[in-house]
Amino acid sequence: MIPHGHGIHAALHVIASQSPMTCPLAEYLILKMQSYDHFELHPGLPGAARIALPDRPGFGIEMDQAKVERSAPLQL
């Protein structure tokens, strides 16, 4: 099984809770995730083909208030 969808946060937690035989990979859509994670202060970016689980509570999502308050079109 390869968890995928519209967010990597939940998929990472599903993968971490399972054997590598059950969930060997995660789907990470590079261009799509840039827009999904735009307002996050600490987006989970892959490095060396791995994404670390956050050490913050829950899914580890914290909003970047400067980006939230800025009233400008999203440029990607």
C-alpha positions as CSV (number, residue, x, y, z in Angstrom):
1,M,0.0,0.0,0.0
2,I,1.3,3.5,-0.9
3,P,-0.6,6.2,0.9
4,H,-1.2,9.2,-1.2
5,G,-3.7,12.1,-1.6
6,H,-3.8,15.7,-0.9
7,G,-1.5,15.9,2.1
8,I,1.7,14.3,3.2
9,H,1.2,14.8,6.9
10,A,-1.4,12.0,7.5
11,A,0.3,9.7,5.0
12,L,3.7,9.9,6.9
13,H,2.0,8.9,10.1
14,V,0.3,5.9,8.5
15,I,3.6,4.8,7.0
16,A,5.4,5.2,10.3
17,S,2.8,3.1,12.0
18,Q,3.2,0.2,9.6
19,S,5.8,-2.3,8.5
20,P,7.9,-1.4,5.5
21,M,6.4,-4.4,3.8
22,T,3.0,-2.9,4.2
23,C,3.8,0.7,3.4
24,P,7.2,0.9,1.6
25,L,6.8,4.4,0.0
26,A,4.9,7.7,0.1
27,E,3.7,9.7,-2.8
28,Y,5.1,13.2,-2.8
29,L,4.1,15.4,-5.7
30,I,6.8,18.1,-5.7
31,L,5.0,20.9,-7.6
32,K,1.6,20.3,-5.9
33,M,3.0,20.1,-2.4
34,Q,4.7,23.6,-2.9
35,S,1.2,25.1,-3.1
36,Y,-0.3,22.9,-0.4
37,D,2.5,23.7,2.1
38,H,2.9,27.4,1.2
39,F,1.5,28.7,4.4
40,E,3.3,26.3,6.7
41,L,6.2,27.5,8.8
42,H,8.0,24.2,8.8
43,P,6.9,22.2,5.6
44,G,8.1,18.6,5.5
45,L,10.4,18.7,2.6
46,P,12.1,15.5,1.3
47,G,15.9,15.2,1.6
48,A,17.9,12.3,0.4
49,A,14.6,10.6,-0.6
50,R,13.3,10.8,3.0
51,I,10.9,13.0,4.9
52,A,11.3,13.1,8.7
53,L,8.3,12.9,11.0
54,P,7.7,16.2,12.8
55,D,8.8,16.5,16.4
56,R,6.0,19.0,17.1
57,P,2.5,17.9,18.4
58,G,0.0,16.4,16.1
59,F,0.9,16.6,12.4
60,G,3.5,19.3,13.3
61,I,1.7,22.0,11.2
62,E,2.3,25.5,12.3
63,M,1.2,28.4,10.1
64,D,3.6,31.2,8.9
65,Q,1.6,34.2,10.1
66,A,3.5,36.6,7.8
67,K,2.4,34.7,4.8
68,V,-1.2,34.3,6.1
69,E,-1.5,38.1,6.7
70,R,0.1,39.1,3.4
71,S,-2.5,40.0,0.9
72,A,-0.8,39.1,-2.3
73,P,-1.4,36.6,-5.0
74,L,0.4,33.2,-4.5
75,Q,3.4,33.1,-6.8
76,L,4.8,29.6,-7.4
